[in-house]
Amino acid sequence: MSQPAMPDRADVIAMLASFGDRDTGAVAERIGSLELTWLITKVEERYEVILELSDEALHQMSTVSGAVTVLHDALAGAGHG
């Protein structure tokens, strides 16, 4: 089984939309703390990793754009991509 592709902006928005079963258009740029927890859990499940994120990385993930960047870096460090 091949590894899923690195998450892009659309993937992150889709994962966030699954929190509360929302339409992707209803996902705001700013990510709340519960949404962030949900997103990290979804990424860990999808990529079968445990993300070890610093406080700085978590702070950067307060936006969708920041989350995409941090997830790319974290998953690349975990051997994905």
QUIQUI-V193428 format. One record per residue. N is the residue number from 1. NEAR is the number of other C-alpha atoms within 8 Angstrom. Layout:
((N NEAR) (N NEAR))
//
This chain:
((1 2) (2 3) (3 6) (4 6) (5 5) (6 8) (7 10) (8 7) (9 9) (10 7) (11 8) (12 13) (13 11) (14 9) (15 10) (16 12) (17 13) (18 8) (19 9) (20 5) (21 6) (22 9) (23 7) (24 9) (25 5) (26 7) (27 10) (28 6) (29 7) (30 7) (31 11) (32 7) (33 6) (34 6) (35 10) (36 11) (37 8) (38 10) (39 11) (40 9) (41 8) (42 9) (43 10) (44 11) (45 8) (46 7) (47 9) (48 7) (49 8) (50 5) (51 7) (52 4) (53 8) (54 6) (55 6) (56 7) (57 9) (58 9) (59 7) (60 10) (61 14) (62 12) (63 10) (64 13) (65 9) (66 10) (67 12) (68 13) (69 8) (70 11) (71 9) (72 10) (73 8) (74 10) (75 11) (76 9) (77 7) (78 7) (79 6) (80 9) (81 6))
//
